[in-house]
Amino acid sequence: MTESLSHRPRRLRRTPALRALVRETRVTPHDLIAPFFVTHGTNVREPIPSMPGVDRVSVDLLVEDAHTVAALGVPAILLFGIPASKDASGSESYADDGIIQLAIRAVKAALPALTVITDVCLCEYTDHGHCGLLHGETISNDDTLPVLQRIAVSHAECGADVVAPSGMMDGAVGVIRRALDERGFSDVAILSYAVKYASAFYGPFRDAAGGAPKFGDRRTHQMDPANVREALRESILDVHEGADFLMVKPAMAYLDVVARVRDRYPELPLVAYNVSGEYAMLKAAGAAGWIDERSAVLELLHCIKRAGADAIITYHAKDASEWLRDHPLA
Ligand code: PBG
């Protein structure tokens, strides 16, 4: 017995083609930013155990991997460096022959059209693992700012297109903007980690980059996961200081924050960072056969965009780009 129902939403879900026609959110490789961990040496590829499929690579192999993602349509890469040695002030972060400086020059020489985004933070470079200079056991916000200026200018000199201060130091965006402009780099953009939470989901990244704090934690500068109004405050400050993009990090458990920031600042591009712990969870469940990795990753990327992100930093960038190319109606 068939009822005469005037509204049957199922009609538009009947076939893959109909579903494609009414799909509200699309993810393409152009939405993705691929992060890389770069280390000294040549022909080095060290797997990161907690991030299967992600390696620490030397500059020569970085260029190859960057070529691979660029050929798939990924428009940008984000570089993190593993320095040769660490010290109290993180001096390799702004050294002319520092790992990131070498990496930027090599990638821009080989792939000038690819956007190179660099991490501007001290935690991978300091022997204490904190994101700034210490006074005793306290991070000095204002003493750290000139170092961040120096790092950003050095990345710009090597050809970085975008610098991304990730350390949640107050005033960082403004001072970096000023330093870049004074040195003639007014075209270098700032991707502000405006809204970065003190998250347990960064665990695998800290193994990958060797940037775990030797004592204490990051809760005096990264945000409390319980807060969202504070995210709007952080965003407005960075907008006023000259951020070209805003970012919310992590992504998966913070989609309400992505949506709130999107609604409040519709005029700026918004990036969400699908972080290392989120990656590790899906990879582990996929490898155990508990979840279908491909479906779960593509679902998650669509959900992050649906929440309001324009672009997604994700360690799934290469695989997802291949899946999106192979299965356009999936
Ligand atoms: C700090 C930085 C971190 C991440 C990106 N930049 C680690 C931290 O704040 O402790 C985490 C990224 C991830 O987990 O994927 N430079």
Residues whose N, C-alpha, C, O or C-beta is under 5 A from the ligand:
A	BS01	PBG	C121 C123 S166 F201 Y202 F205 V275 S276 G277
